[in-house]
Amino acid sequence: MLEDDAALALNALGWILSDEPRAERLLGLTGLAPDELRASLGERATLAAILAFLTAHENDLVACADALQVPPAGIAAAAQRLEGTHA
């Protein structure tokens, strides 16, 4: 299941990065520089942070879920699993 969550996070990142202001907000809130983000994409904490970014912004969460054709609750659940707060 974590592989699916990781794939979802990477797809969500692609959606986030498709909009420059949204991408800049992600970098600002995570404190990561673009190179650091790229280098840490294999880390569970980074993937969790990407999905947590979406769950903290309902409009983005709903728009991303629609674009990726997954329910918003699926993104939230994947974020929790990656964070280790949900089985």
C-alpha positions as CSV (number, residue, x, y, z in Angstrom):
1,M,0.0,0.0,0.0
2,L,2.9,2.4,0.7
3,E,4.1,2.0,-2.9
4,D,0.6,3.1,-4.0
5,D,0.8,6.0,-1.6
6,A,4.2,7.0,-2.8
7,A,3.0,6.9,-6.4
8,L,0.0,9.0,-5.5
9,A,2.3,11.6,-3.8
10,L,4.5,11.8,-6.9
11,N,1.5,12.3,-9.1
12,A,0.2,14.9,-6.7
13,L,3.6,16.6,-6.9
14,G,3.3,16.8,-10.6
15,W,-0.1,18.4,-10.3
16,I,1.2,20.9,-7.7
17,L,4.2,21.8,-9.8
18,S,2.0,22.5,-12.8
19,D,1.0,25.9,-11.2
20,E,3.9,28.2,-10.3
21,P,2.3,30.0,-7.4
22,R,1.1,26.7,-5.9
23,A,4.6,25.2,-6.4
24,E,6.2,28.2,-4.6
25,R,3.7,27.8,-1.8
26,L,4.7,24.2,-1.4
27,L,8.4,25.1,-1.3
28,G,7.8,27.9,1.2
29,L,5.7,25.8,3.5
30,T,8.1,22.8,3.4
31,G,11.2,24.9,3.6
32,L,12.7,22.9,0.8
33,A,14.7,24.3,-2.1
34,P,13.9,22.8,-5.5
35,D,17.1,20.7,-5.4
36,E,16.4,19.5,-1.9
37,L,12.9,18.5,-2.9
38,R,14.2,16.6,-6.0
39,A,16.9,14.8,-3.9
40,S,14.4,13.8,-1.2
41,L,11.6,12.4,-3.4
42,G,12.4,8.8,-2.2
43,E,11.9,9.7,1.4
44,R,8.7,8.9,3.1
45,A,8.6,12.2,5.1
46,T,8.9,14.2,1.9
47,L,6.1,12.3,0.2
48,A,4.0,12.7,3.3
49,A,4.7,16.4,3.3
50,I,3.5,16.7,-0.3
51,L,0.2,15.1,0.5
52,A,-0.2,17.0,3.8
53,F,0.3,20.2,1.8
54,L,-2.8,19.3,-0.1
55,T,-4.9,18.2,2.8
56,A,-4.2,21.6,4.5
57,H,-5.7,23.5,1.5
58,E,-9.1,22.1,0.7
59,N,-9.5,23.8,-2.7
60,D,-6.2,22.3,-3.8
61,L,-7.1,18.9,-2.3
62,V,-10.3,18.8,-4.2
63,A,-8.8,20.1,-7.5
64,C,-5.9,17.6,-7.3
65,A,-8.2,14.7,-6.4
66,D,-10.3,15.6,-9.4
67,A,-7.3,15.8,-11.7
68,L,-5.9,12.5,-10.5
69,Q,-9.3,10.9,-10.4
70,V,-9.1,9.8,-6.8
71,P,-11.3,10.7,-3.9
72,P,-10.0,13.6,-1.6
73,A,-10.3,11.2,1.3
74,G,-7.9,8.8,-0.5
75,I,-5.3,11.5,-0.6
76,A,-5.8,12.3,3.1
77,A,-5.6,8.6,4.0
78,A,-2.4,8.2,2.0
79,A,-0.9,11.2,3.8
80,Q,-1.7,9.7,7.1
81,R,-0.2,6.3,6.2
82,L,3.0,8.0,4.9
83,E,3.1,10.0,8.1
84,G,2.7,6.8,10.1
85,T,-0.4,8.1,11.8
86,H,-2.8,5.6,10.2
87,A,-2.6,1.9,9.7
